[in-house]
Amino acid sequence: MTPELISRFSTLVGKENAITDKRMLKTYLIEPRGLYNGATPLVLRPANTAEVSAIMKLASETKTPVVPQGGNTGLVGAQQPDQSGTQLVMSFSRMNQIRSIDSLGKIALVEAGVVLKTLREKALDLECFFPLSLASEGTAQIGGTLSTNAGGTAVLSYGNMRELCLGLEVVLPDGRVLDDLRGVRKDNSGYDLKNLFVGSEGTLGVITTAAMKLFALPRGRIVAYVGIQSPTEALKLFVLAQSHAGIMLTGFELMSRLSMQFSLAYNKQGREPLPELYPWYLLIEISSPCSQGEARNIMETILSESMKDGISKNAVIAINKAQEEAFWRLREDMSPAQKPEGISIKHDISVPIAAVPDFLVTAGRVIDEMLPGARVIVFGHIGDGNLHYNISQPIGANKEEFLCHSQEISHRIYALVMQYGGAFSAEHGIGQMKRNTLMAFKPSIAVDLMCSIKRLFDPHGIMNPEKVLSSCLFHKKI
């Protein structure tokens, strides 16, 4: 990128909002796990949709690749530029306004740079509830969570970001603005264009504003930890919990004993939730629209019946909000807790709920065969079949030698997932990490259609290049 072009782009947002200092650029160039490290001469921080449109018009004219970036919390390298130094990064930290909240219609109109936690807290102030909850919610932005179709722990009752989004404003690669900010729950007026952009990881256009669903604030919430012997019991308890709680079952998380062990070692303030140790644990949350008493009664009924039927071995209900948060913290710390234990090979997968126990047994055999002594860390949202299936290096193993097995291990795990009718990416997206995996496991007709859509929206290939699809694929004539 020439100095003249950098100057032209910088003028569009004001020199003070165009970052070129190498020390300041570093913040935008590496993702949380340190796996992807890019290079750029320029980060632009637009203040509004008009500035984003102007940036994309100039990018289209000059064929300059643009990498949109939200809170930089993604785990598959979708928000990093490549090493060429020819791609500019567009940051949304200044587009952080909650334009309006309709507490009657339960709709929030928010800009892409609004931090997830900010929206949740603002909704609470108005006695509304925005359900998406992530460990990174203090940093993750609405635009990024939409671009990756984020899920989190509340998908069971409320759905992922695609289901929480009513409408979008999007700047297309040529600078045109698509205003599809519909604030209604029903709209059958043609193709649902917004869903092309949700989950597209910034490869089709730039999300600038979103209309998001809100919900009535639950009047009661109860959280419990349960000790069980196996994932088979987890499914039995899930059926029982659903039969009593229905849509009030807002959390149902499965965790292995080793996952719990890692979490407790990571967070010195954490405490064992139960007096005895168990091979597996469940974290269950009930949210009542009526009262705390109703939530407690439902939880106690579920736990009582599960104990009577021999499904669960022991259980404890949080006695106050602080203990609820401590229970959830044990679960949320399971991702960062793996880093101090060494290198890990991570898989964000989903399989049909009924197949979870059998999948875990079969996958365990694969790991034992390929990497004896490796430590399998399993936790996730069993209520929707989404598991984080991660393999930590054996104690004392050489990191480089362990990582040499990464590609082969992941291929075997993903192949097994597909045999069970699952998905090799449940909520983290494709980015750079799973681009080749998509080619290996996605049906060829699906890849062809994705390439056709990419060509239609982005004929010059300037929107977040080499993410999701390789440029050589979508430029290829079918």
C-alpha positions as CSV (number, residue, x, y, z in Angstrom):
1,M,0.0,0.0,0.0
2,T,1.6,3.3,-1.1
3,P,1.9,6.3,1.2
4,E,-0.5,8.2,-1.1
5,L,-3.1,5.5,-0.8
6,I,-2.7,5.4,3.0
7,S,-3.2,9.1,3.0
8,R,-6.4,8.9,0.9
9,F,-7.9,6.3,3.2
10,S,-6.8,8.2,6.3
11,T,-8.5,11.3,5.2
12,L,-11.9,9.5,5.1
13,V,-11.9,9.0,8.9
14,G,-9.6,11.8,10.0
15,K,-5.9,11.4,10.6
16,E,-6.4,10.8,14.4
17,N,-8.5,7.7,13.6
18,A,-6.1,6.2,11.1
19,I,-3.5,4.2,13.0
20,T,-0.1,3.7,11.3
21,D,2.2,3.6,14.3
22,K,3.8,0.1,14.5
23,R,3.5,-0.2,18.2
24,M,-0.2,0.6,18.2
25,L,-0.9,-1.6,15.2
26,K,0.2,-4.7,17.2
27,T,-3.0,-4.8,19.1
28,Y,-4.9,-5.6,15.9
29,L,-2.6,-8.1,14.4
30,I,-2.7,-11.1,16.7
31,E,-5.6,-13.1,18.0
32,P,-6.2,-14.4,21.6
33,R,-4.5,-17.8,21.2
34,G,-1.5,-16.3,19.3
35,L,-1.9,-18.7,16.3
36,Y,-2.4,-16.1,13.6
37,N,-0.2,-13.0,13.4
38,G,-0.7,-10.6,10.4
39,A,0.7,-7.4,9.1
40,T,-0.9,-4.1,8.0
41,P,0.3,-0.6,7.4
42,L,-3.1,0.9,8.4
43,V,-6.0,0.5,10.8
44,L,-9.0,2.7,10.1
45,R,-11.6,3.5,12.9
46,P,-14.7,4.8,11.1
47,A,-17.3,6.6,13.2
48,N,-20.4,5.9,11.2
49,T,-21.9,4.1,8.2
50,A,-21.1,6.9,5.8
51,E,-17.4,6.6,6.6
52,V,-17.5,2.8,6.2
53,S,-19.2,3.3,2.8
54,A,-16.5,5.8,1.7
55,I,-13.8,3.4,2.8
56,M,-15.3,0.5,0.8
57,K,-15.9,2.7,-2.3
58,L,-12.2,3.6,-2.3
59,A,-11.2,0.0,-1.6
60,S,-13.3,-1.2,-4.5
61,E,-11.8,1.5,-6.8
62,T,-8.2,0.6,-5.8
63,K,-8.7,-3.1,-5.3
64,T,-7.5,-2.8,-1.7
65,P,-8.3,-5.8,0.6
66,V,-10.2,-4.9,3.8
67,V,-10.3,-7.0,7.0
68,P,-13.2,-6.0,9.3
69,Q,-12.4,-6.5,13.0
70,G,-14.6,-6.3,16.1
71,G,-13.3,-7.0,19.6
72,N,-10.6,-9.4,18.2
73,T,-11.9,-12.3,20.3
74,G,-12.3,-14.8,17.4
75,L,-10.5,-18.1,17.7
76,V,-10.1,-19.2,14.0
77,G,-8.1,-16.2,12.6
78,A,-11.0,-14.6,10.7
79,Q,-10.2,-11.1,12.0
80,Q,-6.5,-11.0,11.2
81,P,-4.9,-9.7,8.0
82,D,-2.3,-11.8,6.2
83,Q,1.4,-11.3,6.3
84,S,1.6,-9.4,3.0
85,G,1.1,-5.9,4.5
86,T,-1.3,-5.0,1.6
87,Q,-4.6,-5.4,3.6
88,L,-6.1,-2.7,5.8
89,V,-7.9,-3.4,9.0
90,M,-11.3,-1.7,9.7
91,S,-12.0,-1.5,13.5
92,F,-15.4,-0.7,14.8
93,S,-14.4,0.5,18.3
94,R,-15.9,4.0,17.6
95,M,-19.2,2.7,16.2
96,N,-20.4,1.9,19.7
97,Q,-23.8,3.5,20.1
98,I,-26.9,1.8,21.3
99,R,-29.3,3.9,19.1
100,S,-32.5,2.8,20.8
101,I,-34.1,0.2,22.9
102,D,-37.8,-0.5,22.5
103,S,-38.7,-2.1,25.8
104,L,-42.3,-2.8,24.7
105,G,-41.4,-4.4,21.3
106,K,-38.3,-5.9,22.8
107,I,-35.9,-4.6,20.1
108,A,-32.5,-3.0,20.4
109,L,-31.0,-1.0,17.5
110,V,-27.2,-1.2,18.0
111,E,-24.1,-0.3,16.1
112,A,-21.5,-3.0,15.2
113,G,-19.0,-1.9,17.8
114,V,-21.2,-2.1,20.8
115,V,-19.7,-4.5,23.3
116,L,-21.8,-7.5,24.2
117,K,-21.7,-6.8,27.9
118,T,-22.7,-3.2,27.4
119,L,-25.9,-4.3,25.6
120,R,-26.7,-6.8,28.2
121,E,-26.3,-4.3,31.0
122,K,-28.3,-1.5,29.2
123,A,-31.1,-4.0,28.5
124,L,-31.2,-4.9,32.2
125,D,-31.5,-1.2,33.1
126,L,-34.7,-1.2,31.2
127,E,-35.9,-4.6,32.6
128,C,-35.2,-6.4,29.4
129,F,-32.8,-9.3,28.7
130,F,-30.4,-9.9,25.9
131,P,-29.5,-13.6,26.3
132,L,-26.2,-14.1,24.4
133,S,-23.5,-14.9,27.0
134,L,-19.9,-15.6,26.2
135,A,-16.7,-15.7,28.3
136,S,-15.4,-12.9,26.2
137,E,-18.5,-10.7,26.5
138,G,-16.5,-7.8,28.0
139,T,-14.6,-7.4,24.8
140,A,-16.6,-9.1,22.0
141,Q,-18.7,-6.7,19.8
142,I,-22.1,-7.2,18.3
143,G,-20.8,-7.0,14.7
144,G,-18.2,-9.7,15.3
145,T,-20.7,-12.0,17.1
146,L,-23.1,-11.6,14.2
147,S,-20.3,-12.2,11.6
148,T,-19.4,-15.5,13.4
149,N,-23.0,-16.4,14.3
150,A,-21.9,-16.8,17.9
151,G,-23.7,-19.2,20.2
152,G,-22.7,-19.4,23.8
153,T,-24.4,-21.0,26.8
154,A,-28.0,-19.8,26.2
155,V,-28.6,-21.2,22.7
156,L,-30.8,-24.0,24.2
157,S,-33.6,-21.5,25.0
158,Y,-32.9,-18.4,22.9
159,G,-30.9,-19.5,19.9
160,N,-27.7,-18.2,18.4
161,M,-27.0,-14.8,16.9
162,R,-28.8,-15.7,13.7
163,E,-32.0,-16.3,15.6
164,L,-31.5,-13.2,17.8
165,C,-31.1,-10.9,14.8
166,L,-34.2,-9.2,13.2
167,G,-32.4,-7.0,10.7
168,L,-29.1,-5.5,9.5
169,E,-27.5,-2.5,7.9
170,V,-24.6,-3.7,5.7
171,V,-22.1,-1.9,3.6
172,L,-21.3,-3.9,0.5
173,P,-17.8,-4.3,-1.0
174,D,-18.5,-1.6,-3.6
175,G,-19.7,0.9,-0.9
176,R,-23.4,0.6,-1.4
177,V,-25.5,0.4,1.8
178,L,-28.1,-2.3,2.2
179,D,-30.7,-1.0,4.8
180,D,-32.5,-4.2,6.0
181,L,-33.0,-2.9,9.6
182,R,-36.5,-4.3,10.0
183,G,-37.9,-4.0,13.5
184,V,-40.6,-6.6,13.1
185,R,-40.8,-10.3,14.1
186,K,-42.6,-11.4,10.9
187,D,-41.4,-10.4,7.4
188,N,-41.9,-12.6,4.4
189,S,-41.2,-9.9,1.8
190,G,-38.7,-11.8,-0.4
191,Y,-35.3,-13.4,0.3
192,D,-34.0,-13.1,3.8
193,L,-30.8,-11.3,2.9
194,K,-29.6,-10.6,6.4
195,N,-28.9,-14.3,6.9
196,L,-26.3,-14.2,4.1
197,F,-24.2,-11.9,6.2
198,V,-24.8,-13.5,9.6
199,G,-22.0,-16.1,9.9
200,S,-20.2,-15.0,6.7
201,E,-17.2,-13.7,8.8
202,G,-16.9,-10.4,6.9
203,T,-16.4,-12.0,3.5
204,L,-19.6,-10.6,1.8
205,G,-19.9,-7.1,3.4
206,V,-19.5,-5.0,6.5
207,I,-22.2,-5.2,9.2
208,T,-22.6,-1.6,10.6
209,T,-25.9,-1.7,12.6
210,A,-28.2,-4.5,13.8
211,A,-31.8,-4.8,15.1
212,M,-31.6,-7.4,17.9
213,K,-34.3,-9.3,19.8
214,L,-34.7,-8.7,23.5
215,F,-36.7,-10.7,26.0
216,A,-38.6,-10.2,29.2
217,L,-36.3,-10.3,32.2
218,P,-36.6,-13.6,34.1
219,R,-37.9,-13.1,37.6
220,G,-36.2,-16.1,39.0
221,R,-33.0,-18.0,38.3
222,I,-31.6,-21.1,39.9
223,V,-28.2,-22.8,39.1
224,A,-27.1,-26.2,40.2
225,Y,-24.1,-28.5,39.8
226,V,-24.8,-32.2,39.4
227,G,-22.3,-35.2,39.6
228,I,-23.0,-38.0,37.2
229,Q,-21.2,-41.1,36.0
230,S,-21.3,-40.7,32.2
231,P,-22.7,-38.7,29.3
232,T,-25.5,-41.3,29.0
233,E,-26.8,-40.1,32.4
234,A,-26.5,-36.6,31.1
235,L,-28.9,-37.3,28.3
236,K,-31.4,-39.0,30.7
237,L,-31.2,-35.9,33.0
238,F,-31.6,-33.6,30.0
239,V,-34.9,-35.4,29.0
240,L,-36.1,-35.2,32.5
241,A,-35.2,-31.5,32.9
242,Q,-36.9,-30.6,29.6
243,S,-40.0,-32.4,30.6
244,H,-40.3,-30.3,33.8
245,A,-38.8,-27.0,32.7
246,G,-39.5,-26.7,29.0
247,I,-38.2,-23.3,27.7
248,M,-37.3,-22.4,31.2
249,L,-34.2,-24.7,30.9
250,T,-31.7,-22.0,30.0
251,G,-28.5,-23.8,30.7
252,F,-27.4,-27.4,30.5
253,E,-23.6,-27.8,30.4
254,L,-21.6,-31.0,30.4
255,M,-18.0,-31.1,31.8
256,S,-15.5,-33.9,32.3
257,R,-13.7,-34.3,35.5
258,L,-10.4,-33.3,33.9
259,S,-12.0,-30.1,32.6
260,M,-13.1,-29.3,36.1
261,Q,-9.6,-30.1,37.4
262,F,-8.0,-27.7,34.9
263,S,-10.5,-25.0,35.8
264,L,-9.8,-25.3,39.5
265,A,-6.0,-25.2,39.0
266,Y,-6.4,-22.0,36.8
267,N,-8.7,-20.1,39.1
268,K,-7.3,-20.3,42.7
269,Q,-10.6,-18.8,44.0
270,G,-12.6,-21.7,42.7
271,R,-13.9,-24.5,44.9
272,E,-15.1,-28.0,44.2
273,P,-18.8,-27.7,43.7
274,L,-19.5,-31.1,45.4
275,P,-18.0,-32.9,48.4
276,E,-17.1,-35.9,46.3
277,L,-15.5,-36.2,42.9
278,Y,-17.3,-37.5,39.9
279,P,-16.3,-38.5,36.3
280,W,-18.7,-36.0,34.8
281,Y,-20.6,-32.9,35.9
282,L,-23.6,-31.0,34.7
283,L,-24.3,-27.3,35.3
284,I,-28.1,-26.7,35.1
285,E,-29.8,-23.4,35.0
286,I,-33.6,-22.7,35.3
287,S,-35.0,-19.3,34.5
288,S,-38.6,-18.5,35.4
289,P,-40.6,-15.6,34.0
290,C,-42.7,-15.7,37.2
291,S,-40.7,-16.0,40.3
292,Q,-37.6,-17.3,42.1
293,G,-39.9,-19.8,43.9
294,E,-41.1,-21.3,40.7
295,A,-37.5,-21.7,39.4
296,R,-36.4,-23.4,42.7
297,N,-39.4,-25.7,42.8
298,I,-38.7,-26.9,39.2
299,M,-35.0,-27.4,39.9
300,E,-35.7,-29.3,43.1
301,T,-38.2,-31.6,41.4
302,I,-35.7,-32.3,38.6
303,L,-32.9,-33.1,41.0
304,S,-35.1,-35.1,43.4
305,E,-36.4,-37.4,40.5
306,S,-33.0,-37.8,39.1
307,M,-31.6,-38.9,42.4
308,K,-34.5,-41.3,42.9
309,D,-34.0,-42.8,39.5
310,G,-30.3,-43.2,40.0
311,I,-29.4,-40.8,37.2
312,S,-27.5,-38.3,39.3
313,K,-25.2,-39.1,42.2
314,N,-25.1,-35.8,44.0
315,A,-26.2,-32.2,43.4
316,V,-25.9,-28.8,45.0
317,I,-28.0,-25.7,44.3
318,A,-26.4,-22.2,44.5
319,I,-27.7,-20.4,47.6
320,N,-27.1,-16.8,46.3
321,K,-26.0,-14.8,43.2
322,A,-22.3,-14.9,44.2
323,Q,-22.4,-18.7,44.2
324,E,-24.3,-18.8,40.9
325,E,-21.5,-16.7,39.4
326,A,-18.9,-18.9,41.0
327,F,-20.5,-22.0,39.5
328,W,-20.6,-20.4,36.0
329,R,-17.0,-19.2,36.4
330,L,-15.9,-22.8,36.8
331,R,-17.4,-23.6,33.4
332,E,-16.3,-20.4,31.7
333,D,-12.7,-20.8,32.8
334,M,-12.3,-24.2,31.1
335,S,-11.1,-22.6,27.9
336,P,-8.4,-20.3,29.2
337,A,-7.4,-23.0,31.8
338,Q,-5.9,-25.1,29.1
339,K,-3.2,-22.7,28.2
340,P,-1.1,-23.1,31.4
341,E,-1.3,-26.9,30.9
342,G,0.6,-26.7,27.6
343,I,-0.3,-27.0,23.9
344,S,-3.8,-28.3,23.0
345,I,-5.5,-29.3,19.8
346,K,-9.0,-27.8,19.9
347,H,-12.2,-28.8,18.2
348,D,-15.5,-26.9,18.3
349,I,-17.9,-29.5,17.0
350,S,-21.5,-30.6,17.2
351,V,-23.2,-33.9,16.9
352,P,-26.9,-35.0,17.3
353,I,-27.7,-35.0,21.0
354,A,-28.6,-38.6,21.1
355,A,-25.2,-39.5,19.6
356,V,-23.1,-37.6,22.2
357,P,-22.3,-40.6,24.5
358,D,-21.3,-42.9,21.6
359,F,-19.3,-40.2,19.9
360,L,-17.3,-39.5,23.0
361,V,-16.4,-43.2,23.5
362,T,-15.4,-43.7,19.9
363,A,-13.4,-40.4,19.8
364,G,-11.6,-41.4,23.0
365,R,-10.5,-44.6,21.4
366,V,-9.1,-42.7,18.4
367,I,-7.1,-40.4,20.7
368,D,-5.8,-43.3,22.8
369,E,-4.6,-45.0,19.6
370,M,-3.0,-42.0,18.0
371,L,-1.6,-40.1,21.1
372,P,-1.3,-42.3,24.2
373,G,-1.2,-40.2,27.3
374,A,-2.9,-37.2,25.7
375,R,-5.4,-35.5,28.0
376,V,-8.8,-35.1,26.5
377,I,-10.7,-32.1,27.8
378,V,-14.5,-32.2,27.0
379,F,-17.0,-29.6,27.9
380,G,-19.9,-27.9,26.2
381,H,-23.5,-27.2,25.6
382,I,-24.9,-30.8,25.5
383,G,-28.4,-29.4,25.2
384,D,-27.7,-28.5,21.6
385,G,-25.0,-31.1,20.9
386,N,-22.2,-28.5,20.8
387,L,-19.0,-29.9,22.4
388,H,-15.5,-28.4,22.8
389,Y,-13.4,-31.5,22.3
390,N,-9.8,-30.5,23.0
391,I,-6.7,-32.6,23.4
392,S,-4.0,-31.3,25.7
393,Q,-0.4,-32.6,25.3
394,P,0.7,-35.5,27.6
395,I,2.5,-34.3,30.7
396,G,6.2,-33.7,29.9
397,A,5.7,-34.2,26.1
398,N,7.6,-32.1,23.6
399,K,5.3,-29.4,22.3
400,E,6.6,-29.4,18.7
401,E,6.3,-33.1,18.4
402,F,2.8,-33.0,19.8
403,L,1.7,-30.3,17.4
404,C,3.0,-32.4,14.5
405,H,0.0,-34.7,15.0
406,S,-2.5,-31.8,14.9
407,Q,-3.6,-32.0,11.3
408,E,-4.0,-35.8,11.4
409,I,-5.8,-35.8,14.8
410,S,-8.2,-33.1,13.6
411,H,-9.0,-34.8,10.4
412,R,-9.8,-38.0,12.2
413,I,-12.1,-36.2,14.7
414,Y,-13.9,-34.2,12.0
415,A,-14.3,-37.4,9.9
416,L,-15.9,-39.0,13.0
417,V,-18.1,-36.0,13.6
418,M,-19.4,-36.2,10.0
419,Q,-20.1,-39.9,10.3
420,Y,-22.4,-39.1,13.2
421,G,-24.2,-36.4,11.1
422,G,-22.6,-33.5,12.9
423,A,-20.7,-30.3,12.0
424,F,-17.0,-29.6,12.2
425,S,-17.6,-26.0,13.3
426,A,-20.4,-25.4,15.7
427,E,-19.9,-21.8,16.8
428,H,-16.4,-20.5,16.2
429,G,-16.6,-20.3,12.4
430,I,-14.2,-21.1,9.6
431,G,-11.7,-18.2,9.3
432,Q,-8.3,-19.3,8.3
433,M,-8.1,-22.4,10.6
434,K,-10.8,-24.5,9.0
435,R,-10.7,-23.3,5.4
436,N,-9.2,-26.6,4.2
437,T,-11.5,-28.6,6.5
438,L,-14.4,-27.0,4.8
439,M,-13.1,-28.1,1.4
440,A,-12.6,-31.6,2.7
441,F,-15.9,-32.2,4.4
442,K,-18.5,-29.8,2.9
443,P,-20.4,-31.2,-0.1
444,S,-19.0,-29.9,-3.4
445,I,-22.3,-28.4,-4.5
446,A,-22.4,-26.4,-1.2
447,V,-18.9,-25.1,-1.9
448,D,-19.9,-24.2,-5.4
449,L,-22.9,-22.2,-4.2
450,M,-20.8,-20.4,-1.6
451,C,-18.3,-19.4,-4.3
452,S,-21.1,-18.1,-6.5
453,I,-22.4,-16.0,-3.7
454,K,-19.0,-14.7,-2.9
455,R,-18.4,-13.7,-6.6
456,L,-21.8,-12.0,-6.7
457,F,-21.2,-9.8,-3.7
458,D,-17.4,-9.4,-3.9
459,P,-16.2,-9.8,-7.5
460,H,-12.8,-8.2,-6.8
461,G,-12.2,-10.4,-3.8
462,I,-11.4,-7.5,-1.4
463,M,-13.6,-8.5,1.5
464,N,-11.6,-10.4,4.1
465,P,-9.6,-12.4,1.6
466,E,-8.6,-16.0,2.2
467,K,-11.2,-16.4,5.0
468,V,-13.8,-19.2,4.7
469,L,-13.0,-19.7,1.0
470,S,-9.7,-19.6,-0.9
471,S,-9.7,-16.8,-3.5
472,C,-8.7,-19.3,-6.2
473,L,-12.0,-21.1,-5.6
474,F,-14.4,-18.3,-6.0
475,H,-12.6,-16.8,-9.0
476,K,-12.8,-20.2,-10.7
477,K,-15.6,-20.5,-13.3
478,I,-18.1,-23.2,-12.7
